[in-house]
Amino acid sequence: MGLPETIWEKEVHKGWLRILKRRIKHPNGGIQDYEIVNPDSHSVSALVLDRRGNVVLLELYRFGQQQRLLELPAGGVEHGESYLQAIEREILEETGYKGELTAVGQHFIAAEHGVTRHVFVAQNCVQVAEPQPEQSEVDEGAVVRTLPLKEFLSLVRAGKLTETGAAFMALDHLNLLN
């Protein structure tokens, strides 16, 4: 079976969101409209482990779920930045920690997103500065939390983390899923 044919597309900007509206004709003749969030963009995320093996997380209010959630440090890649530079900056801004970074791989955030997430592990991390979160994260009540690895594993397996895909990739890379 072949690929769909694009009938039309239009890009819409809503703040930091770019939405590509696209109508396609499938090989079977069906026609559907799609919206792709932030097409062809990249972001970074990291599992951050301090020197004692605890996981460093960010707790924020997330409006979609209407609750405070824990998540891995993550964010966008600024113009001219490598993925490694981006995650190093994000970890430092959001948590104040620095450590030894290793690239793990990449994955798609969700089918309706055009974002590729680049995943890292940061080990032997120490806090070298106070967190300097963006204003939106300040408004969402950003708090740095550390969890013992066993508690973090339970959180990930329960699907109670916003970056579950990245967490599984990082834990698998470290052979910590068993």
KOLGUTI-43958 format. One record per atom (N, C-alpha, C): x, y, z. Coordinates in Angstrom, 3 decimals. Layout:
% KOLGUTI-43958
<atom u="X" v="Y" w="Z"/>
...
% end
This chain:
% KOLGUTI-43958
<atom u="0.850" v="-1.184" w="0.000"/>
<atom u="0.000" v="0.000" w="0.000"/>
<atom u="0.891" v="1.240" w="0.000"/>
<atom u="0.540" v="2.210" w="-0.822"/>
<atom u="1.327" v="3.428" w="-0.954"/>
<atom u="1.085" v="4.423" w="0.165"/>
<atom u="1.729" v="5.565" w="0.047"/>
<atom u="1.581" v="6.640" w="1.026"/>
<atom u="0.423" v="7.551" w="0.637"/>
<atom u="-0.156" v="8.255" w="1.622"/>
<atom u="-1.248" v="9.187" w="1.324"/>
<atom u="-0.762" v="10.370" w="0.493"/>
<atom u="-1.687" v="10.998" w="-0.204"/>
<atom u="-1.422" v="12.188" w="-1.005"/>
<atom u="-1.917" v="13.411" w="-0.245"/>
<atom u="-1.078" v="14.434" w="-0.126"/>
<atom u="-1.491" v="15.673" w="0.527"/>
<atom u="-2.353" v="16.478" w="-0.426"/>
<atom u="-3.558" v="16.826" w="0.018"/>
<atom u="-4.470" v="17.639" w="-0.781"/>
<atom u="-4.203" v="19.120" w="-0.518"/>
<atom u="-4.080" v="19.506" w="0.762"/>
<atom u="-3.713" v="20.865" w="1.139"/>
<atom u="-3.131" v="20.859" w="2.542"/>
<atom u="-2.384" v="21.929" w="2.855"/>
<atom u="-1.898" v="22.110" w="4.218"/>
<atom u="-1.727" v="23.590" w="4.506"/>
<atom u="-1.852" v="23.902" w="5.784"/>
<atom u="-1.761" v="25.282" w="6.253"/>
<atom u="-1.116" v="25.254" w="7.633"/>
<atom u="-0.199" v="26.183" w="7.903"/>
<atom u="0.444" v="26.265" w="9.209"/>
<atom u="-0.193" v="27.378" w="10.027"/>
<atom u="-0.491" v="27.066" w="11.293"/>
<atom u="-1.106" v="28.004" w="12.221"/>
<atom u="-0.169" v="28.149" w="13.421"/>
<atom u="0.011" v="29.367" w="13.896"/>
<atom u="0.856" v="29.611" w="15.072"/>
<atom u="-0.017" v="30.040" w="16.243"/>
<atom u="0.174" v="29.375" w="17.383"/>
<atom u="-0.530" v="29.726" w="18.621"/>
<atom u="0.517" v="29.797" w="19.728"/>
<atom u="1.104" v="30.964" w="19.917"/>
<atom u="2.170" v="31.094" w="20.908"/>
<atom u="3.376" v="30.271" w="20.492"/>
<atom u="3.841" v="29.394" w="21.382"/>
<atom u="5.002" v="28.552" w="21.083"/>
<atom u="4.623" v="27.327" w="20.259"/>
<atom u="3.320" v="27.134" w="20.018"/>
<atom u="2.867" v="25.996" w="19.226"/>
<atom u="2.791" v="26.347" w="17.742"/>
<atom u="3.284" v="25.453" w="16.938"/>
<atom u="3.059" v="25.516" w="15.493"/>
<atom u="2.177" v="24.319" w="15.178"/>
<atom u="1.091" v="24.558" w="14.520"/>
<atom u="0.182" v="23.474" w="14.165"/>
<atom u="0.059" v="23.437" w="12.647"/>
<atom u="0.398" v="22.295" w="12.082"/>
<atom u="0.275" v="22.094" w="10.652"/>
<atom u="-1.024" v="21.350" w="10.397"/>
<atom u="-1.952" v="22.026" w="9.732"/>
<atom u="-3.232" v="21.397" w="9.374"/>
<atom u="-3.047" v="20.819" w="7.976"/>
<atom u="-3.386" v="19.550" w="7.852"/>
<atom u="-3.161" v="18.871" w="6.584"/>
<atom u="-4.340" v="17.969" w="6.246"/>
<atom u="-4.822" v="18.080" w="5.018"/>
<atom u="-5.859" v="17.162" w="4.511"/>
<atom u="-5.165" v="16.198" w="3.559"/>
<atom u="-5.395" v="14.918" w="3.784"/>
<atom u="-4.760" v="13.915" w="2.931"/>
<atom u="-5.797" v="12.954" w="2.356"/>
<atom u="-5.405" v="12.374" w="1.246"/>
<atom u="-6.204" v="11.328" w="0.617"/>
<atom u="-5.422" v="10.027" w="0.760"/>
<atom u="-6.027" v="9.073" w="1.442"/>
<atom u="-5.383" v="7.777" w="1.660"/>
<atom u="-5.441" v="6.938" w="0.389"/>
<atom u="-4.543" v="5.970" w="0.234"/>
<atom u="-4.541" v="5.107" w="-0.948"/>
<atom u="-5.884" v="4.391" w="-1.186"/>
<atom u="-6.655" v="4.168" w="-0.111"/>
<atom u="-7.959" v="3.510" w="-0.278"/>
<atom u="-9.065" v="4.491" w="-0.672"/>
<atom u="-8.709" v="5.789" w="-0.833"/>
<atom u="-9.676" v="6.795" w="-1.243"/>
<atom u="-10.219" v="7.650" w="-0.112"/>
<atom u="-10.035" v="7.222" w="1.124"/>
<atom u="-10.515" v="7.988" w="2.269"/>
<atom u="-9.790" v="9.312" w="2.415"/>
<atom u="-10.533" v="10.339" w="2.829"/>
<atom u="-9.953" v="11.671" w="3.024"/>
<atom u="-10.096" v="12.043" w="4.490"/>
<atom u="-8.991" v="12.508" w="5.077"/>
<atom u="-8.994" v="12.896" w="6.489"/>
<atom u="-8.204" v="14.174" w="6.695"/>
<atom u="-8.588" v="14.908" w="7.738"/>
<atom u="-7.864" v="16.100" w="8.163"/>
<atom u="-7.047" v="15.758" w="9.393"/>
<atom u="-5.815" v="16.266" w="9.434"/>
<atom u="-4.916" v="16.018" w="10.553"/>
<atom u="-4.348" v="17.335" w="11.044"/>
<atom u="-3.979" v="17.363" w="12.322"/>
<atom u="-3.252" v="18.490" w="12.889"/>
<atom u="-1.989" v="17.943" w="13.527"/>
<atom u="-0.850" v="18.451" w="13.087"/>
<atom u="0.443" v="17.999" w="13.585"/>
<atom u="1.028" v="19.121" w="14.432"/>
<atom u="1.325" v="18.817" w="15.685"/>
<atom u="1.842" v="19.811" w="16.621"/>
<atom u="3.357" v="19.901" w="16.486"/>
<atom u="3.852" v="21.110" w="16.283"/>
<atom u="5.288" v="21.394" w="16.166"/>
<atom u="5.992" v="20.439" w="15.194"/>
<atom u="5.617" v="20.477" w="13.915"/>
<atom u="6.223" v="19.571" w="12.938"/>
<atom u="7.727" v="19.783" w="12.803"/>
<atom u="8.424" v="18.668" w="12.622"/>
<atom u="9.873" v="18.679" w="12.369"/>
<atom u="10.667" v="19.441" w="13.423"/>
<atom u="10.290" v="19.295" w="14.696"/>
<atom u="11.041" v="19.961" w="15.763"/>
<atom u="11.680" v="18.916" w="16.680"/>
<atom u="12.567" v="19.387" w="17.540"/>
<atom u="13.327" v="18.507" w="18.412"/>
<atom u="13.299" v="19.020" w="19.841"/>
<atom u="13.294" v="18.097" w="20.782"/>
<atom u="13.369" v="18.443" w="22.197"/>
<atom u="14.292" v="17.439" w="22.874"/>
<atom u="14.606" v="17.723" w="24.120"/>
<atom u="15.533" v="16.880" w="24.883"/>
<atom u="14.939" v="16.552" w="26.244"/>
<atom u="15.373" v="15.425" w="26.801"/>
<atom u="14.937" v="15.005" w="28.128"/>
<atom u="16.036" v="14.134" w="28.723"/>
<atom u="16.133" v="14.114" w="30.063"/>
<atom u="17.181" v="13.309" w="30.691"/>
<atom u="16.729" v="12.704" w="32.005"/>
<atom u="17.183" v="11.488" w="32.223"/>
<atom u="17.108" v="10.860" w="33.537"/>
<atom u="18.340" v="11.341" w="34.281"/>
<atom u="18.122" v="12.072" w="35.371"/>
<atom u="19.205" v="12.689" w="36.133"/>
<atom u="19.372" v="11.936" w="37.447"/>
<atom u="20.565" v="11.390" w="37.652"/>
<atom u="20.876" v="10.637" w="38.876"/>
<atom u="21.947" v="11.369" w="39.661"/>
<atom u="21.673" v="11.604" w="40.940"/>
<atom u="22.694" v="12.251" w="41.771"/>
<atom u="23.739" v="11.214" w="42.181"/>
<atom u="24.737" v="11.640" w="42.927"/>
<atom u="25.848" v="10.741" w="43.301"/>
<atom u="25.413" v="9.578" w="44.189"/>
<atom u="24.244" v="9.707" w="44.846"/>
<atom u="23.735" v="8.618" w="45.693"/>
<atom u="22.794" v="7.686" w="44.922"/>
<atom u="22.576" v="7.997" w="43.632"/>
<atom u="21.706" v="7.166" w="42.816"/>
<atom u="20.241" v="7.548" w="42.879"/>
<atom u="19.929" v="8.683" w="43.523"/>
<atom u="18.551" v="9.189" w="43.543"/>
<atom u="18.241" v="9.881" w="42.223"/>
<atom u="16.985" v="9.877" w="41.848"/>
<atom u="16.548" v="10.516" w="40.610"/>
<atom u="16.108" v="11.947" w="40.922"/>
<atom u="16.609" v="12.893" w="40.135"/>
<atom u="16.283" v="14.308" w="40.296"/>
<atom u="15.157" v="14.631" w="39.305"/>
<atom u="14.050" v="15.118" w="39.852"/>
<atom u="12.855" v="15.391" w="39.055"/>
<atom u="12.361" v="16.804" w="39.285"/>
<atom u="11.449" v="17.206" w="38.441"/>
<atom u="10.791" v="18.495" w="38.580"/>
<atom u="9.314" v="18.229" w="38.838"/>
<atom u="8.753" v="18.897" w="39.830"/>
<atom u="7.314" v="18.799" w="40.092"/>
<atom u="6.666" v="20.098" w="39.659"/>
<atom u="5.614" v="19.982" w="38.830"/>
<atom u="4.926" v="21.146" w="38.286"/>
<atom u="3.426" v="20.894" w="38.237"/>
<atom u="2.658" v="21.966" w="38.248"/>
<atom u="1.230" v="21.848" w="37.978"/>
<atom u="1.057" v="21.717" w="36.470"/>
<atom u="0.318" v="20.701" w="36.036"/>
<atom u="0.056" v="20.495" w="34.614"/>
<atom u="-1.435" v="20.642" w="34.357"/>
<atom u="-1.790" v="21.665" w="33.567"/>
<atom u="-3.190" v="22.030" w="33.375"/>
<atom u="-4.000" v="20.947" w="32.668"/>
<atom u="-3.380" v="20.162" w="31.788"/>
<atom u="-4.122" v="19.117" w="31.092"/>
<atom u="-4.670" v="18.061" w="32.028"/>
<atom u="-3.925" v="17.745" w="33.075"/>
<atom u="-4.342" v="16.747" w="34.061"/>
<atom u="-4.905" v="17.388" w="35.326"/>
<atom u="-4.778" v="18.703" w="35.443"/>
<atom u="-5.235" v="19.472" w="36.597"/>
<atom u="-4.679" v="18.928" w="37.906"/>
<atom u="-3.375" v="18.638" w="37.886"/>
<atom u="-2.698" v="18.168" w="39.096"/>
<atom u="-1.195" v="18.419" w="38.986"/>
<atom u="-0.534" v="18.293" w="40.114"/>
<atom u="0.919" v="18.416" w="40.139"/>
<atom u="1.506" v="17.073" w="39.746"/>
<atom u="2.459" v="17.104" w="38.819"/>
<atom u="3.077" v="15.883" w="38.314"/>
<atom u="4.588" v="15.976" w="38.396"/>
<atom u="5.220" v="14.830" w="38.495"/>
<atom u="6.671" v="14.755" w="38.443"/>
<atom u="7.097" v="14.483" w="37.009"/>
<atom u="8.214" v="15.107" w="36.619"/>
<atom u="8.726" v="14.871" w="35.279"/>
<atom u="10.235" v="15.011" w="35.238"/>
<atom u="10.808" v="14.413" w="34.218"/>
<atom u="12.239" v="14.531" w="33.986"/>
<atom u="12.538" v="15.938" w="33.464"/>
<atom u="13.724" v="16.447" w="33.733"/>
<atom u="14.102" v="17.713" w="33.108"/>
<atom u="14.031" v="17.555" w="31.582"/>
<atom u="13.442" v="18.530" w="30.923"/>
<atom u="13.239" v="18.446" w="29.479"/>
<atom u="13.001" v="19.833" w="28.924"/>
<atom u="13.117" v="19.949" w="27.605"/>
<atom u="12.817" v="21.225" w="26.989"/>
<atom u="13.200" v="21.264" w="25.531"/>
<atom u="13.072" v="22.437" w="24.965"/>
<atom u="13.355" v="22.629" w="23.550"/>
<atom u="14.827" v="22.870" w="23.282"/>
<atom u="15.150" v="22.788" w="22.015"/>
<atom u="16.515" v="23.029" w="21.548"/>
<atom u="16.533" v="24.419" w="20.926"/>
<atom u="17.386" v="25.283" w="21.458"/>
<atom u="17.471" v="26.643" w="20.937"/>
<atom u="18.298" v="26.682" w="19.657"/>
<atom u="18.074" v="27.708" w="18.853"/>
<atom u="18.791" v="27.846" w="17.577"/>
<atom u="20.307" v="27.791" w="17.793"/>
<atom u="20.992" v="26.954" w="17.035"/>
<atom u="22.445" v="26.841" w="17.105"/>
<atom u="22.957" v="25.917" w="18.194"/>
<atom u="22.056" v="25.360" w="18.983"/>
<atom u="22.436" v="24.483" w="20.089"/>
<atom u="22.451" v="23.024" w="19.633"/>
<atom u="23.423" v="22.259" w="20.122"/>
<atom u="23.397" v="20.811" w="19.908"/>
<atom u="22.425" v="20.211" w="20.919"/>
<atom u="22.033" v="18.972" w="20.711"/>
<atom u="21.133" v="18.310" w="21.666"/>
<atom u="21.819" v="18.196" w="23.024"/>
<atom u="23.104" v="17.902" w="23.022"/>
<atom u="23.861" v="17.793" w="24.272"/>
<atom u="23.893" v="19.132" w="25.008"/>
<atom u="24.149" v="20.209" w="24.293"/>
<atom u="24.147" v="21.543" w="24.914"/>
<atom u="22.760" v="21.886" w="25.449"/>
<atom u="21.728" v="21.510" w="24.704"/>
<atom u="20.356" v="21.815" w="25.125"/>
<atom u="19.997" v="21.106" w="26.422"/>
<atom u="20.320" v="19.817" w="26.544"/>
<atom u="19.945" v="19.100" w="27.764"/>
<atom u="20.798" v="19.550" w="28.939"/>
<atom u="22.048" v="19.870" w="28.700"/>
<atom u="22.894" v="20.387" w="29.782"/>
<atom u="22.306" v="21.690" w="30.322"/>
<atom u="21.871" v="22.580" w="29.415"/>
<atom u="21.255" v="23.853" w="29.807"/>
<atom u="19.945" v="23.617" w="30.549"/>
<atom u="19.091" v="22.729" w="30.010"/>
<atom u="17.793" v="22.458" w="30.636"/>
<atom u="17.953" v="21.903" w="32.047"/>
<atom u="18.861" v="20.943" w="32.222"/>
<atom u="19.075" v="20.350" w="33.555"/>
<atom u="19.528" v="21.433" w="34.534"/>
<atom u="20.476" v="22.253" w="34.117"/>
<atom u="20.997" v="23.305" w="34.994"/>
<atom u="19.908" v="24.334" w="35.311"/>
<atom u="19.167" v="24.785" w="34.298"/>
<atom u="18.109" v="25.777" w="34.527"/>
<atom u="17.017" v="25.237" w="35.447"/>
<atom u="16.566" v="24.019" w="35.179"/>
<atom u="15.413" v="23.486" w="35.902"/>
<atom u="15.752" v="22.920" w="37.275"/>
<atom u="16.971" v="22.392" w="37.451"/>
<atom u="17.307" v="21.733" w="38.721"/>
<atom u="18.529" v="22.299" w="39.427"/>
<atom u="19.413" v="22.965" w="38.691"/>
<atom u="20.665" v="23.439" w="39.270"/>
<atom u="21.746" v="22.364" w="39.300"/>
<atom u="21.486" v="21.195" w="38.724"/>
<atom u="22.432" v="20.074" w="38.746"/>
<atom u="23.275" v="20.019" w="37.476"/>
<atom u="24.465" v="19.409" w="37.620"/>
<atom u="25.365" v="19.103" w="36.500"/>
<atom u="25.910" v="17.705" w="36.733"/>
<atom u="26.221" v="17.015" w="35.624"/>
<atom u="26.781" v="15.672" w="35.744"/>
<atom u="27.320" v="15.175" w="34.424"/>
<atom u="27.590" v="13.870" w="34.387"/>
<atom u="28.154" v="13.226" w="33.199"/>
<atom u="27.000" v="12.799" w="32.279"/>
<atom u="26.975" v="13.368" w="31.076"/>
<atom u="25.870" v="13.128" w="30.151"/>
<atom u="26.203" v="12.068" w="29.109"/>
<atom u="25.233" v="11.203" w="28.841"/>
<atom u="25.342" v="10.179" w="27.809"/>
<atom u="24.063" v="10.196" w="26.979"/>
<atom u="24.205" v="10.223" w="25.660"/>
<atom u="23.043" v="10.142" w="24.772"/>
<atom u="22.542" v="8.703" w="24.751"/>
<atom u="21.224" v="8.527" w="24.847"/>
<atom u="20.606" v="7.198" w="24.893"/>
<atom u="19.934" v="6.850" w="23.574"/>
<atom u="19.217" v="7.791" w="22.989"/>
<atom u="18.474" v="7.537" w="21.755"/>
<atom u="17.428" v="8.602" w="21.557"/>
<atom u="16.437" v="8.279" w="20.754"/>
<atom u="15.376" v="9.238" w="20.480"/>
<atom u="14.069" v="8.505" w="20.251"/>
<atom u="12.963" v="9.233" w="20.438"/>
<atom u="11.641" v="8.666" w="20.189"/>
<atom u="10.681" v="9.791" w="19.816"/>
<atom u="9.529" v="9.417" w="19.290"/>
<atom u="8.483" v="10.392" w="18.983"/>
<atom u="7.654" v="10.590" w="20.242"/>
<atom u="7.251" v="11.816" w="20.511"/>
<atom u="6.463" v="12.096" w="21.705"/>
<atom u="5.083" v="11.466" w="21.594"/>
<atom u="4.385" v="11.704" w="20.484"/>
<atom u="3.058" v="11.135" w="20.251"/>
<atom u="2.758" v="11.235" w="18.766"/>
<atom u="1.793" v="10.468" w="18.308"/>
<atom u="1.479" v="10.417" w="16.881"/>
<atom u="1.089" v="11.779" w="16.310"/>
<atom u="0.391" v="12.600" w="17.099"/>
<atom u="-0.052" v="13.897" w="16.588"/>
<atom u="1.013" v="14.978" w="16.723"/>
<atom u="2.145" v="14.638" w="17.302"/>
<atom u="3.253" v="15.585" w="17.437"/>
<atom u="4.286" v="15.309" w="16.357"/>
<atom u="4.907" v="16.376" w="15.874"/>
<atom u="6.013" v="16.226" w="14.943"/>
<atom u="7.339" v="16.360" w="15.664"/>
<atom u="7.328" v="16.165" w="16.987"/>
<atom u="8.513" v="16.382" w="17.818"/>
<atom u="9.278" v="15.071" w="18.013"/>
<atom u="10.579" v="15.125" w="17.772"/>
<atom u="11.465" v="14.015" w="18.108"/>
<atom u="12.143" v="14.363" w="19.422"/>
<atom u="12.016" v="13.487" w="20.419"/>
<atom u="12.617" v="13.698" w="21.744"/>
<atom u="13.953" v="12.960" w="21.792"/>
<atom u="15.009" v="13.678" w="22.123"/>
<atom u="16.345" v="13.101" w="22.262"/>
<atom u="16.580" v="12.852" w="23.752"/>
<atom u="16.906" v="11.604" w="24.085"/>
<atom u="16.961" v="11.163" w="25.477"/>
<atom u="18.412" v="11.002" w="25.928"/>
<atom u="18.666" v="11.457" w="27.157"/>
<atom u="19.997" v="11.391" w="27.757"/>
<atom u="19.901" v="10.812" w="29.152"/>
<atom u="21.052" v="10.360" w="29.655"/>
<atom u="21.220" v="10.002" w="31.059"/>
<atom u="22.297" v="10.929" w="31.607"/>
<atom u="22.043" v="11.501" w="32.768"/>
<atom u="23.032" v="12.328" w="33.467"/>
<atom u="23.337" v="11.616" w="34.779"/>
<atom u="24.594" v="11.215" w="34.963"/>
<atom u="24.982" v="10.461" w="36.160"/>
<atom u="25.966" v="11.245" w="37.013"/>
<atom u="26.066" v="10.831" w="38.278"/>
<atom u="26.981" v="11.462" w="39.239"/>
<atom u="26.755" v="12.967" w="39.324"/>
<atom u="25.497" v="13.345" w="39.321"/>
<atom u="25.152" v="14.771" w="39.307"/>
<atom u="25.249" v="15.383" w="40.701"/>
<atom u="25.654" v="16.635" w="40.702"/>
<atom u="25.699" v="17.422" w="41.934"/>
<atom u="25.035" v="18.764" w="41.659"/>
<atom u="24.437" v="19.320" w="42.693"/>
<atom u="23.816" v="20.629" w="42.529"/>
<atom u="24.905" v="21.688" w="42.618"/>
<atom u="25.032" v="22.476" w="41.544"/>
<atom u="26.072" v="23.498" w="41.462"/>
<atom u="25.509" v="24.910" w="41.479"/>
<atom u="24.180" v="25.010" w="41.393"/>
<atom u="23.528" v="26.329" w="41.360"/>
<atom u="22.084" v="26.173" w="41.798"/>
<atom u="21.454" v="27.293" w="42.047"/>
<atom u="20.017" v="27.291" w="42.312"/>
<atom u="19.291" v="27.151" w="40.978"/>
<atom u="18.167" v="26.455" w="40.944"/>
<atom u="17.400" v="26.365" w="39.700"/>
<atom u="16.990" v="27.755" w="39.219"/>
<atom u="16.956" v="27.928" w="37.910"/>
<atom u="16.531" v="29.178" w="37.281"/>
<atom u="15.449" v="28.865" w="36.244"/>
<atom u="14.280" v="28.378" w="36.696"/>
<atom u="13.238" v="27.987" w="35.747"/>
<atom u="12.690" v="29.172" w="34.974"/>
<atom u="12.119" v="28.855" w="33.791"/>
<atom u="11.445" v="29.873" w="32.986"/>
<atom u="10.233" v="30.382" w="33.758"/>
<atom u="9.724" v="31.547" w="33.359"/>
<atom u="8.593" v="32.138" w="34.068"/>
<atom u="7.380" v="31.208" w="34.087"/>
<atom u="7.119" v="30.510" w="32.995"/>
<atom u="5.959" v="29.602" w="32.971"/>
<atom u="6.122" v="28.498" w="34.017"/>
<atom u="7.358" v="28.021" w="34.215"/>
<atom u="7.606" v="26.986" w="35.223"/>
<atom u="7.496" v="27.550" w="36.636"/>
<atom u="7.882" v="28.816" w="36.815"/>
<atom u="7.708" v="29.491" w="38.105"/>
<atom u="6.217" v="29.591" w="38.407"/>
<atom u="5.440" v="30.006" w="37.396"/>
<atom u="3.988" v="30.126" w="37.560"/>
<atom u="3.350" v="28.780" w="37.901"/>
<atom u="3.915" v="27.686" w="37.362"/>
<atom u="3.388" v="26.338" w="37.606"/>
<atom u="3.909" v="25.747" w="38.915"/>
<atom u="4.630" v="26.557" w="39.692"/>
<atom u="5.099" v="26.131" w="41.007"/>
<atom u="6.208" v="25.099" w="40.962"/>
<atom u="7.164" v="25.263" w="40.048"/>
<atom u="8.256" v="24.300" w="39.881"/>
<atom u="9.020" v="24.073" w="41.180"/>
<atom u="9.168" v="22.795" w="41.537"/>
<atom u="9.922" v="22.385" w="42.711"/>
<atom u="10.796" v="21.202" w="42.314"/>
<atom u="12.067" v="21.235" w="42.711"/>
<atom u="12.966" v="20.115" w="42.447"/>
<atom u="12.736" v="19.057" w="43.515"/>
<atom u="12.572" v="17.815" w="43.079"/>
<atom u="12.365" v="16.679" w="43.986"/>
<atom u="13.390" v="15.597" w="43.661"/>
<atom u="13.802" v="14.874" w="44.688"/>
<atom u="14.629" v="13.683" w="44.456"/>
<atom u="13.884" v="12.480" w="45.012"/>
<atom u="13.972" v="11.375" w="44.262"/>
<atom u="13.321" v="10.133" w="44.664"/>
<atom u="14.342" v="9.010" w="44.645"/>
<atom u="14.257" v="8.098" w="45.610"/>
<atom u="15.088" v="6.897" w="45.513"/>
<atom u="14.725" v="6.149" w="44.229"/>
<atom u="15.692" v="5.489" w="43.627"/>
<atom u="15.487" v="4.799" w="42.365"/>
<atom u="14.308" v="3.825" w="42.415"/>
<atom u="14.156" v="3.090" w="43.503"/>
<atom u="13.065" v="2.120" w="43.618"/>
<atom u="11.701" v="2.808" w="43.524"/>
<atom u="11.557" v="3.949" w="44.187"/>
<atom u="10.304" v="4.725" w="44.118"/>
<atom u="10.060" v="5.244" w="42.712"/>
<atom u="11.137" v="5.702" w="42.071"/>
<atom u="11.028" v="6.205" w="40.703"/>
<atom u="10.574" v="5.095" w="39.758"/>
<atom u="11.140" v="3.911" w="39.892"/>
<atom u="10.735" v="2.775" w="39.059"/>
<atom u="9.243" v="2.490" w="39.213"/>
<atom u="8.741" v="2.538" w="40.426"/>
<atom u="7.308" v="2.317" w="40.662"/>
<atom u="6.471" v="3.394" w="39.983"/>
<atom u="6.922" v="4.631" w="40.063"/>
<atom u="6.238" v="5.762" w="39.434"/>
<atom u="6.169" v="5.581" w="37.915"/>
<atom u="7.292" v="5.190" w="37.313"/>
<atom u="7.351" v="4.999" w="35.861"/>
<atom u="6.449" v="3.836" w="35.441"/>
<atom u="6.538" v="2.720" w="36.158"/>
<atom u="5.726" v="1.546" w="35.808"/>
<atom u="4.232" v="1.814" w="35.965"/>
<atom u="3.877" v="2.733" w="36.840"/>
<atom u="2.468" v="3.086" w="37.044"/>
<atom u="1.983" v="4.118" w="36.016"/>
<atom u="2.899" v="4.615" w="35.167"/>
<atom u="2.516" v="5.617" w="34.169"/>
<atom u="2.209" v="6.974" w="34.765"/>
<atom u="2.800" v="7.290" w="35.904"/>
<atom u="2.505" v="8.543" w="36.614"/>
<atom u="3.586" v="9.604" w="36.403"/>
<atom u="4.288" v="9.520" w="35.297"/>
<atom u="5.365" v="10.450" w="34.977"/>
<atom u="5.079" v="11.015" w="33.591"/>
<atom u="5.342" v="12.293" w="33.368"/>
<atom u="5.035" v="12.871" w="32.061"/>
<atom u="6.007" v="12.413" w="30.978"/>
<atom u="7.156" v="11.952" w="31.330"/>
<atom u="8.178" v="11.539" w="30.361"/>
<atom u="8.424" v="10.029" w="30.434"/>
<atom u="7.358" v="9.239" w="30.425"/>
<atom u="7.491" v="7.792" w="30.611"/>
<atom u="8.346" v="7.146" w="29.527"/>
<atom u="8.147" v="7.530" w="28.261"/>
<atom u="8.929" v="6.947" w="27.173"/>
<atom u="10.418" v="7.190" w="27.355"/>
<atom u="10.786" v="8.424" w="27.665"/>
<atom u="12.192" v="8.759" w="27.885"/>
<atom u="12.733" v="8.027" w="29.110"/>
<atom u="11.916" v="7.927" w="30.159"/>
<atom u="12.353" v="7.234" w="31.377"/>
<atom u="12.650" v="5.765" w="31.092"/>
<atom u="11.758" v="5.091" w="30.369"/>
<atom u="11.996" v="3.687" w="30.035"/>
<atom u="13.251" v="3.517" w="29.188"/>
<atom u="13.447" v="4.402" w="28.221"/>
<atom u="14.654" v="4.312" w="27.386"/>
<atom u="15.913" v="4.463" w="28.234"/>
<atom u="15.919" v="5.440" w="29.136"/>
<atom u="17.096" v="5.688" w="29.973"/>
<atom u="17.329" v="4.536" w="30.947"/>
<atom u="16.254" v="4.058" w="31.582"/>
<atom u="16.387" v="2.935" w="32.518"/>
<atom u="16.872" v="1.677" w="31.811"/>
<atom u="16.370" v="1.444" w="30.599"/>
<atom u="16.813" v="0.288" w="29.819"/>
<atom u="18.308" v="0.433" w="29.485"/>
<atom u="18.722" v="1.623" w="29.092"/>
<atom u="20.129" v="1.881" w="28.777"/>
<atom u="21.037" v="1.543" w="29.979"/>
<atom u="20.547" v="1.825" w="31.176"/>
<atom u="21.326" v="1.579" w="32.392"/>
<atom u="21.097" v="0.166" w="32.958"/>
<atom u="20.313" v="-0.662" w="32.253"/>
<atom u="19.972" v="-2.026" w="32.707"/>
<atom u="19.328" v="-2.019" w="34.087"/>
<atom u="18.403" v="-1.086" w="34.294"/>
<atom u="17.744" v="-0.958" w="35.590"/>
<atom u="16.274" v="-1.373" w="35.573"/>
<atom u="15.829" v="-2.009" w="34.502"/>
<atom u="14.425" v="-2.391" w="34.416"/>
<atom u="14.123" v="-3.753" w="35.042"/>
<atom u="15.102" v="-4.526" w="35.353"/>
<atom u="14.858" v="-5.862" w="35.932"/>
<atom u="14.565" v="-5.798" w="37.406"/>
% end
